[in-house]
Amino acid sequence: MTNIYVGNLSFRTSEMDLEAAFAPYGAIEKVTIVKERETGRSRGFGFVEMPNADEAQRAIATMNGKDVGGRALQVNEARPREERGPRPGGGGGGYGRERREPRW
C-alpha cells in the first residue's frame, strides 16, 4: 500500500473530486481530505492510498504540479506520521499538573 500526500488543494475540492483525479492511474483504496475539527473546513491537503506501488508512482509523477480546482497540486509519497508527545507549554488537558493561582 502506498500512501500519497496531496497538498495545495482548493478548499472546494471534495474527496470524490480527488478520487476522480487519481482514478485514471490505478486502483484507489482510500481518499481522505484533512479537515479542521471545529469547522469541518478543508485544511488544503489530503491523502490517497493506492495498493499498487507502480501505479502510485505513476500517479505521483503525473499529478505533481497538475492543476486541479485552479491550484497546482503538490504530490509526493507521504512520510510516516511522527509520534507527537505533549506540546511544550500547554495542551494535554491539565492532568498531572499543579493548579496555579492566576497572575492578576
GIFENNOR-V322261 format. One record per backbone hydrogen bond with DSSP energy under -0.5 kcal/mol. CO is the residue of the C=O (numbers start at 1). NH is the residue of the N-H. E is the energy in kcal/mol with one decimal. If there is no record, write none. Layout:
co:CO nh:NH e:E
co:CO nh:NH e:E
This chain:
co:1 nh:3 e:-0.5
co:2 nh:4 e:-0.6
co:2 nh:50 e:-2.7
co:3 nh:78 e:-2.9
co:4 nh:48 e:-2.2
co:5 nh:76 e:-1.8
co:6 nh:46 e:-2.3
co:7 nh:74 e:-2.1
co:10 nh:13 e:-1.6
co:14 nh:18 e:-2.2
co:15 nh:19 e:-2.4
co:16 nh:20 e:-2.4
co:17 nh:21 e:-1.9
co:18 nh:22 e:-1.6
co:19 nh:23 e:-1.9
co:20 nh:24 e:-0.5
co:22 nh:25 e:-1.9
co:23 nh:26 e:-1.5
co:30 nh:49 e:-3.1
co:32 nh:34 e:-0.5
co:32 nh:47 e:-3.0
co:34 nh:43 e:-2.8
co:36 nh:40 e:-1.9
co:41 nh:36 e:-3.0
co:44 nh:8 e:-0.6
co:44 nh:9 e:-2.6
co:45 nh:34 e:-2.0
co:46 nh:6 e:-2.7
co:47 nh:32 e:-2.7
co:48 nh:4 e:-2.9
co:48 nh:50 e:-0.5
co:49 nh:29 e:-3.0
co:49 nh:30 e:-1.2
co:50 nh:2 e:-3.0
co:51 nh:53 e:-0.6
co:52 nh:56 e:-2.3
co:53 nh:57 e:-2.4
co:54 nh:58 e:-2.0
co:55 nh:59 e:-2.4
co:56 nh:60 e:-2.6
co:57 nh:61 e:-2.4
co:58 nh:62 e:-2.1
co:59 nh:63 e:-3.0
co:60 nh:64 e:-1.8
co:63 nh:66 e:-2.0
co:66 nh:68 e:-0.5
co:66 nh:73 e:-2.7
co:68 nh:71 e:-0.9
co:71 nh:68 e:-2.6
co:71 nh:73 e:-0.6
co:73 nh:65 e:-2.7
co:73 nh:75 e:-0.6
co:74 nh:7 e:-3.6
co:76 nh:5 e:-2.9
co:87 nh:90 e:-1.4
co:91 nh:94 e:-0.7
co:92 nh:95 e:-0.8
co:94 nh:97 e:-1.3
co:102 nh:104 e:-1.0
